[in-house]
Amino acid sequence: MYEVCVGPQTGSTELVWHVVARQGAGSLCGIELSPPEPGAAETNRHCLPCMSRFQQLLDTGRDD
């Protein structure tokens, strides 16, 4: 099972949604996420490396 968490885009301070495996500590793109600060800006942008990795996992039927 996966969930999404807001965090900085790799190499930027812009916030994006990252995909995180529930049993994992980091996102699918490899970035370590910490809980967002209260009042952190919401975003409708997604981390493209996370989304690509998530699609690969869906295509292969694996649950990483």
C-alpha positions, 0 to 999 in steps of 0.5 A: 500500500502507498500513500502520498506526502508533501515534501520538497522537490529534489534540488528545490524548495518547491513542494510536490506530492511524493509517493511513499510505501507505507512500510518504507521511510523514504519516497519512491524517488529516494528522498527522505521526507519529514512531516510537513510543518504546520501551515505548509503550503498545499500543492497540486504538483507531483514528483515525476520520479515518484510517479514514474517508479509507482507506474513501474511497480503497478506495471510489474504487479509488485508491491515494493 
